[in-house]
Amino acid sequence: MKSCWAQYLLCWVIAVLGAGSMLSACGQKGALVKPVVSTETADSAKHKKEQ
């Protein structure tokens, strides 16, 4: 089965977009997950807001 130019173009576009998304993530700073807030910290923050 002969491949057509559109199939090559699609593979090329997918490869370029994939590589671009990986490279754009390089150098990102900060935590990868949200920090867990303890109940004591949440309660003290809530108490400070009410005052």
C-alpha positions as YAML, in Angstrom:
chain: A
units: angstrom
residues:
- id: 1
  name: MET
  ca: [0.00, 0.00, 0.00]
- id: 2
  name: LYS
  ca: [1.40, 3.35, -1.05]
- id: 3
  name: SER
  ca: [1.45, 6.19, 1.49]
- id: 4
  name: CYS
  ca: [0.21, 9.57, 0.38]
- id: 5
  name: TRP
  ca: [1.78, 12.95, 1.11]
- id: 6
  name: ALA
  ca: [-0.99, 13.87, 3.53]
- id: 7
  name: GLN
  ca: [-0.10, 10.94, 5.77]
- id: 8
  name: TYR
  ca: [3.54, 12.07, 5.90]
- id: 9
  name: LEU
  ca: [2.42, 15.62, 6.61]
- id: 10
  name: LEU
  ca: [0.18, 14.45, 9.47]
- id: 11
  name: CYS
  ca: [3.01, 12.44, 11.04]
- id: 12
  name: TRP
  ca: [5.36, 15.41, 10.71]
- id: 13
  name: VAL
  ca: [2.86, 17.80, 12.31]
- id: 14
  name: ILE
  ca: [2.23, 15.40, 15.21]
- id: 15
  name: ALA
  ca: [5.99, 15.00, 15.77]
- id: 16
  name: VAL
  ca: [6.63, 18.77, 15.68]
- id: 17
  name: LEU
  ca: [3.75, 19.57, 18.04]
- id: 18
  name: GLY
  ca: [4.80, 16.80, 20.42]
- id: 19
  name: ALA
  ca: [8.41, 17.96, 20.51]
- id: 20
  name: GLY
  ca: [7.28, 21.57, 20.94]
- id: 21
  name: SER
  ca: [5.08, 20.73, 23.91]
- id: 22
  name: MET
  ca: [7.90, 18.80, 25.58]
- id: 23
  name: LEU
  ca: [10.39, 21.62, 25.04]
- id: 24
  name: SER
  ca: [7.97, 24.26, 26.28]
- id: 25
  name: ALA
  ca: [7.70, 22.40, 29.60]
- id: 26
  name: CYS
  ca: [11.47, 22.61, 30.16]
- id: 27
  name: GLY
  ca: [12.47, 25.06, 32.85]
- id: 28
  name: GLN
  ca: [9.07, 25.33, 34.51]
- id: 29
  name: LYS
  ca: [9.45, 26.19, 38.17]
- id: 30
  name: GLY
  ca: [7.27, 25.36, 41.11]
- id: 31
  name: ALA
  ca: [5.70, 22.30, 42.60]
- id: 32
  name: LEU
  ca: [4.18, 19.70, 40.33]
- id: 33
  name: VAL
  ca: [1.44, 18.98, 42.87]
- id: 34
  name: LYS
  ca: [-0.64, 21.21, 45.04]
- id: 35
  name: PRO
  ca: [0.71, 21.42, 48.58]
- id: 36
  name: VAL
  ca: [-1.38, 19.78, 51.28]
- id: 37
  name: VAL
  ca: [-2.73, 22.35, 53.71]
- id: 38
  name: SER
  ca: [-3.08, 21.04, 57.24]
- id: 39
  name: THR
  ca: [-6.30, 21.72, 59.13]
- id: 40
  name: GLU
  ca: [-4.42, 23.81, 61.71]
- id: 41
  name: THR
  ca: [-3.12, 26.12, 58.99]
- id: 42
  name: ALA
  ca: [-6.55, 26.38, 57.38]
- id: 43
  name: ASP
  ca: [-8.20, 27.11, 60.72]
- id: 44
  name: SER
  ca: [-5.68, 29.84, 61.61]
- id: 45
  name: ALA
  ca: [-6.10, 31.45, 58.19]
- id: 46
  name: LYS
  ca: [-9.89, 31.38, 58.57]
- id: 47
  name: HIS
  ca: [-9.61, 32.86, 62.06]
- id: 48
  name: LYS
  ca: [-7.39, 35.70, 60.77]
- id: 49
  name: LYS
  ca: [-9.96, 36.56, 58.07]
- id: 50
  name: GLU
  ca: [-12.74, 36.85, 60.62]
- id: 51
  name: GLN
  ca: [-10.83, 39.34, 62.75]
...
